[in-house]
């Protein structure tokens, strides 16, 4: 671009980004689209590991569809499949453990599908599952150090835990240090920090 004649040109005098495409201009002259070098910013690809219930909208049932409507590619694992959320007097269903998730991750890895840019987690009921998620996060970040981890540390509300007590220390000691973003409710923030929140 204006090379030779003692002028190296100024490719990149202007740099614009539109719809994920970066395009250069040359010497303040806009080039025809066919002549523009372009670089596509990778689209977000989310691995969502959250609960799923037959009745009600929590976890993956409330998170996956909205992201998909925004054009985000979402791979999801249901950490539990329950009849309803655990705020009800009773519930039925099954919960994944670390071995279950590990089997799914191995399948993704063997097909070169473990290429996520974001990890999103919600309700997880076993320490082994959480630790498998942390191993998966480490693997993702080994491939891409910029992987964003959004953690909703779902443990309880209104002064009561609805996960086993052992989960608290796993979240506090092993998950919180690795999370990019945490979204606890007030009770969960108090449990994780040991600080009583009395006002804002």
N, C-alpha and C positions, 0 to 999 in steps of 0.2 A: 504494500500500500504506500505509494509515493516513495518507494525505495529507489536508490540511485540518485543522481542529481544532487548528492550531498544532503539528502533529506531522508532520514530514517522513517519519517511519518509518525503519526501519533495514534496508532491503533489503540483503541480503548480510551480515547478522550472522553467518550461517553459510554456508559455501561447501563443498560436497562434490563429490567427483569419483568416479564409479563407471562403469566400462566406457566411459571416454572421454567421458562426459557430465557437464557441470558444471551444478549446480542450486542455486538460491537458496532460502533460507527467509526469512520475513518476521516481524519482531518475535518471534523464537523460536518461531513457530508454523509447523509444516511444512505447506506448501500441497499440495493434491491434484496429482497428476502432470500433469493437463491444464492446470493454471494455472502450472506452473513454466516460466520461460524457460530454455532450454537451449542449450548451445553445444557442438558436436562438435569434439573435437580431431582434426585430420587423421590418418588412419591412415598408418603408414609405407609408403612406396613406394620400393623399392630398384631401382637400376640396377646390376647385377652384371656386371662385365667380367673374366672369368677363363677359364682353360683348360678344355678338355673332352677326355677320352680315351675311346677305345673300351673299353680294358681298365683297370680300376682306378677308384678313387674319389678324384679330386683336383679342385680348382677348382670350377667350376659344378656338376659332377656330385655333389659332396659338400656344396655350400652351398645350392643353390636349394631342394631338396625340404624340408630341415629348416625353412627360413624359411617356406615355404608351409604347412607343417603348423601353424605358429604363427599363421596367418592373415595373414601379411605378403604384400602384392602384390609380386612380383618380375618385373622385365623383365631378361632376360639376353642378353649377347652373348658368344659363345665366342671368346676371343682367339686360340686355336689349336684345331684339330681334329687330334689326333695319335692314332696307334695305341695308344700307351702313354706314360707320363711319361718325361722325358728322363734319369731316373736309370738306365734300362736301357742296355745297350751300343749299341743302335740304336733308332730310331723313324722312323715315316713320317707324312706328313700335311702340312697347310698351316697357315700363320700369317697372321693379319690384319695389315695395315699401316694407317697413318693414313688413306689414301684409302678403304680398305674401311670402316673405322669411320665416317668422315665421311659416307659415303653412307647408312649406316644412321641416323645422327643426323639427317641432313636429312629422311629419311622420317618420323621421329618428330616433328620440329619442324613439318613441313608439315601434320601432322594434330593439332597441339596436344597431343602426347602426352609431351613432355619436361617432366614435372611431378614429378620425383622428389625425395624428401626425404632420401634417402641414396644415396651412391655407394660401391660396394665393388669394389676391384680386386685382382687376384692376378697370375698369371704373364702377363707381356707381353714379347714377344720383340724388338720394334723400337722405336727412339727415336721414329719418326714416329707410331706407335700411342700411345705414352705422351703425346706432346705433344698429340695429338688428344683424348685423355682429359682433359688439363688444360684445353684449350679448352672441352670439354663441361662440366667442373666450373665454370669461370668463368661459363658461360652459365646453369647451374642456380642459381648463387649470385647472379646478377644478378636472377633472378626471386624467389629466396628465400635471403636471406643466412644462414639457419640450416641450410642443407644440411650434413649430416655426411658427411665423407669418411673411410672406413676403408680403409687401404692396407696390403696384405701385399706388401712389396717383394721378391717372389720372384726371387732372383738366383743362389742357390747354397747349398751346405751342406758341412760337413766340409772346409773349406779350399779348395773348388773352385767356380768360377763355372760355371753352365750357361746363361748368357745372354751375348751379345756384351759385350765390355769397355766399349764406349761407353755401355751402359745405366747403369752405375754413376754416372757424373757427372750423367746426366739425373735419376736418382732423387734424388741428393744435393742438387742445385742447384735443381731445378724442381718436384719432387714433395713432398719432405719439408716444405718451408715451407708447403704448402697443405693437408697432411693433418691431419685432426682426431685420428685414431688411427693409429698405426703398429704393425704386428705382425711385426717381423723375428725370424728365429732368431738364434742367437749369431753365426754367421759373417756374416750380413747386417748385424747391428748393428755389428760390427767394421769391415766394409767401408764403411759409411755414415759412421761417426764417426772412423775412423782410429785407434781405441783398441783395443788387445788386451785381451780379457776373460780374466783368468786365474783369477778366483774370484768367488763371489757375496757 
